[in-house]
């Protein structure tokens, strides 16, 4: 049954005649970011809710047996409205399972097991996030591509297709930042699946792009060859739709988990800015690129003046609020290509690409002015802060050397009165006050 996935809706329709189950589900789903829940206890109430605006619902969680729809009539009716469906049931026979799968539901889940309620909530979150997950289907068979696309459409993935390996590589070149998963057939003219996987892995690692290899002629040797070429997983056709969805969703979830862990390792938990660990890696790469290409690079170190007084007066919660607001203000002034870092305590660092000393000083002073113009209201009292800044554009031998030079300039900014920018000269070791 064809469905139109709703990319803009943020509402979930829960249709369940048990108030306790409906309440538990609604409360747990409402805890997910950006989601709202509408509860109905019958098919009639569900129809009334959808008449108010079906377009607001991106998903429905439906009890299979309702007082006014004891034989699952609610399922095809909601599907006909173009809303994907998760089915709740106390038990399902093989024949009923086949009927539900043929209707085109996403999944069926046993509601009598309370642990499965959490599975429902995870599935809702997964489907809502899928609107941002791109999937590329690569297969020379038009019918095979159409079947896979129809399956993936149920889960709300953003879909792209390619009829051969060369077309897939072109799409990855043009839209690779939007593609998170590739399904790849083995037997294609011109370039087989193993060759395509090998080419793709030259640019995208396993934790950036997930690849699931596929074949109608599965064998241990073929699956091993695809996995060694760089596939994350392999599935033999024909397959059970449930197995297909489990493999796809688990691989996407694993990549998300790895990326979340990498993000946590590279970001400051308070301000969400990059941390020193990230600066050491990414900053050094920028420094090396600047030296190779003769490009400008600026390092700007910033320190909030008399920040200790904030902590002493308003406590660490007040101090944290100030740091968070300052981070947002600095980020608003930074360019997209800049690396902005919480360097420590009340210190921040910005690495700016393609700047000479004049541009770096101008950027640094705009950051200083942004903080000076702010007012922080804590415990019904409003205070102001200033920022001292040290700048260097002298590349030296390493990023560490640039940080050392910027730190010396920052020290002179503090010593010469604070709330100012001091820059190191391009050619000698002294520092000059620029504001």
N, C-alpha and C positions, 0 to 999 in steps of 0.2 A: 504494500500500500504506500503510495508516494506521500512524502511529508515535506513541508517547508519549514526548515529550522529557523527559529526566531532569534536573530542575532542581537536584537535591542532589548528584549524583555528581561526583567530581573525578578519576576515573580514565579513562585512555584505553587501549583494547585495541588493540595492534598485532599483526596476524597477517601474518607475512612469513617465508618459508622461507630467504631469504638472510640469514645471520647478520650480514654487514657492513651491509646496508641496515637491518635491524631494529635493530642496535646504534646506528647513526648517528641513526635516527629517535628511538629511545627517549631517547638522551642529549640531543638537541636539545629534544624536547618536555618532558623533565623540568626543563629550565632555565626554563620558563614558570612564573609564579607559581601556587602552590596546586595544581599538577597532579602526578599520579603515573601511571606507565606500567606496564602488564602486557604482556609479550611472549609470543606463541605462534607456533610454527613450522608449525602444521598446523591443519586443521579440528578434528581430535580434541582438540588442546591448547586450542583456542579454546572448545570445548564444556565442557571441564573447568574452564576459568577462569570461565566464566559460571555454571556450576553452583554455584560457591562464593559467588555473589552478583551477579547481573546488574545489580541496582539501583545498584551503585557506579560503573558505566560510563556516561558521558554521550555517548561517541563511540567508534567503532571505525574504525581505518585498516586496510584489508584488501587483501592481495595477491590478484589475480584468479586466479592459477594456482598452486595448492598441490599437493603430492604426493598428498594424499588427496582433493583437490577441484580437478581440473585444468580444469574448465569453469566455474569461478566459483560453485560451489555454496555457498561460504561466505557470499556476499553475501545471498541471500534468507534463509538460515538466521539470520544475525545481525539482519537487519531484522525478522524475525518475533519476535525477543526485545524489540523496541521500542527498539533502539539505532540512531541515525543512523549512516550509513556514508560514509566517503571511500574510494575505490577506487584502489589502486596497480596500474599495468599497464605492461608494456613496449611496448604498442601496442594500439590498438583499432580495429576496422573500423567503418564506419558502422552496420551492422546491430547490432554489439555495443554501440555507443554508445546506439542507440535502446533496446535491451533494458535496459541499465543505467538509463537515464533513466526508463523506464517502471516499473522496480522502485521508484524513489523514492530513489535515492542522492543525496547532496549534490553530489558532484563526482567526476570521475576525473582522475588525475594521472599523468604519465609519470615513472616512477621511474628510468629510465635517464639522465635529465638531472639531475645533482647539484644544479643550481640550483633544480630543482623540489622537491627535498626541503625547501628553505627555504620554498617555497610551501605545502607540506603543514603545516609547523609554524605558519606564519602563519594558515592556515585553522583549525587546531586552536585557537589562541589566540582567533581571531575568534569561533568557535562558543561557546567557554567564556564569553567576555565578553557574548555576546548575551543571556544570561539576565537581564542588567541593562538591556537596550535595549528600550524600548517602541515598537511600531509601530502606527499607527492606519490602518486600511484604510477608505476612504470611497467607497462605490459603491452606487447604488440597486438594482443587480441582486444578488439573493441568491446566484445561482450564481456570478457573477463574484467576489463577496466570498469565497465559500467556496473557490474555486480559489486566489485570492491568499493566503488564510489558510493553506491547506494547503502551499503552496510555502514561505511564510515560516516555518512550523512546523518544517520540516526543519532550518533553521538555528538553531532554538532561541530566536527572538525572543519577547518578551512581546507578546501580540497584543490589540488592541482593534478594534472595528468600529463603523461608523456607516452608516446607510442614506441619509443626506442631509447637506447642509451644516449645517443647524441642529443636528442631532444631534452632528455633529463639533465644532462650536463649544462645545456644552455639555460634551462630554467633555474638551476642552482646558481649559475653565474649571475643571472639577472635578479633572482628573488631568494637567494640562499638564506638571508637573514629572517625570512618569513617561514622557512621550512624546518620542521623539527623531527619529522619521521618520513622515511622513504620505504615504500613497499616495492620490491624489485623481483620480477620474474627472472628465472634463469635462462630459459630458452627463447632468445630474441634474435632476429637477424641483424647482422652487422656488428653487434657488440653483445656478448652474453652477460648474464647477471654477475658472474665473478669478476669479469673485466670492469664492468661498471662500478661495482663495489670498490675494487682496487683503486680506480681513478678517483672516486669520491673521497676515499680515505686519505688521499694525498693532501686534501684541503680541510676536511672536517673530521675531527676526532670522534670517538664513540660517545663521549659525554656531551657533545654538541649536537650531533645528528644521529638519531637512531635509525638503523637499517634492519628491516625484516626481509630475509630472502624467501622466495616462494618457488615451488615447482610442482608440476603435475606428475613428475616422475621422481619421487623422493627416494633417497637412499642414504645410508649412513655416510657414505663417501662424499656425496654431493653436499649434504648439510655441513659436514666437517670442512669441506673446501670453502664454502661460503663464509662460515664462521671465522676461519683462519684468514680469509681475504678482508674481513672487517665487519661482517654482519653481526648485529647484536643478537639476532634470533633467526629461526628458520621454521617455516610451516609448510606442510605438504597438502596439496589440494587433491581431492575435495576435503573440506574440513567442516567440523561443526561450527556454526556461527558463534556459539558460546565460547568455544576455544579461541576463535579468532579475536573476539572482543577482549577476552582475558589477556591474551598475548599483547595486543596493541596497547591496551590501557596500562598494563603493568610496565611495559617498556617506556611509555611516555611518562608514567609516574616516577620511574627510576631516574630518568634524565632530569626531571624537575627536582627530585630530591638531591641529586648530585649538584645541580646548579644552585639550589638553595644553600647547600653546605659551602660551596665555593664562595657564594655571595657573603655568607656569614663570616667566613674566614677573612674576607677582604674589606669588610665594612665595620665602621664603628657602631656599636649597638645603640648608643644614645642619640647621635646626630644623623645616622645613616650615611655620613660621608665615608669616603675611602679611608683606610687606616694606613699605618706606617708599613705594614707588610706589603700591601698593594703598591705603595709608593716605591718601595725598594725594587720591586720587579718591573712595574710599568714605567716608572720614572727613569730607571737606568736604560731601558730600551729606547725611550725618547732621547735620552742624552747621547746614546750611541748613534742613533739615526741623525741627530743634529750634527754630530762631528763628521759623519760620513758625507752628509749632504750639504754641509756648509750653511745650515739653517740656524736661525736664532732660537734661543731657549732661555726662558726666565724662571728663576726660583724666587718665590715671595714667601717669607716667613712672617707670621703675624702673632701677636700676643696681646691679650686683653689687659689693659692697665688696671692695676689695683683690684684684680678679680678676687683676691683673698678676702677683701672687705665684704664682697657679696656673700660668700660662703659663711663668713663669721656673723653677718647680720641676718641673713635669711635662711641659713642652713643649706645643706647640700641639695635639697629639692629645689630651692630657689636658684641655686647655682646651675643645676641641670637645666632648668627652664631657660635661663639666660643663654647657656651654651647652645641649646636647641634653636632658639630664635636667631642667634648670631649666625649659626650654620646656614639657616634658611636664607638669611640676608646675603651672605657671601655667595651662596649657590646661585641666587638670583642675578648677581652681578658677574659671575664667572661665565666664560664662553663655553660652548658645547665641547670644544676640543681640549679644554683645560682639565687638569687633574687636581681636584680639591680634596684636601686631606685634613682630618683631625690629627694633628701631629703629636699631641699630648695634652693633658690637663686643659689649660685655656689657650693652647697654641694651635694655630692652623697653618697649613702650607698649601700653596698653589703653584703648580708647574704649568707654565704657559708656553705653547708652541708658537714658532714663527713670530717672535717679537724681538725688537731691538731694545736698547736700554730706555729710550724715551717712551716707547709703548708700554714696557713693563712698569715703569714708574707711574705712568698715567693710570694703568689698571690697578696698581697697588693703592694709589691715592683714592681711586673711586671706591675701593673696598673700605679704606679707612673712613671716608666720608659717610659711607652707608651705615657703619656702626655708630659713628658720632651722631647721626641724625635719629637714632632709635631711642625709644623710651621704654623701659622695662618696669611694668607694674607688678609688684610682689607684695603680698600681705597688705593690700590697700595703700601701698606707698610706691611712688614712681621714681626711678633713678635712671641716670644716664651713665654710659661707659665710653671709653675711648680705646683706640687700637694703635699700638706701635708696630711698625712694619720695617723689615729689612729686605732689600732686593739685590739680586745679582743676575747679570746676563753673561758673565765671564764663564765659558764652558769648563775650563780647567781640564783635569784628567778624568773626572768621574762625577756622577751625581752627588756622591758623598762630599766631594770637594766643594761643589756649588752650595750644598746645604750648609757646610761649614762657613763659607763666605757670607751667605745670607744671614746666618746666625750672628756673625760678628757685626754685620750692619744693624741687625735688630738690637744687639746690645748697645750700640752707639745711639740708636733711636731712643732707647730707654734712658741712657745716661744724659742725653742732651735735652730732656724735658718731656718725653713721651708724646703720644698723639701726633706722630709724624712719620714720614717715610725717609729712610736713609738707604742710599744705593752705593754699592761698591763700584769704583771706576772700572772701566773695561780693561785697562792696561796695567794698573798697579794695585798694591795691596791695601791702600787707604780706603776710607769710606767717606762719602760726601752726603751732607744733608740736602735733600731735594725738596722739602716742603717746610 
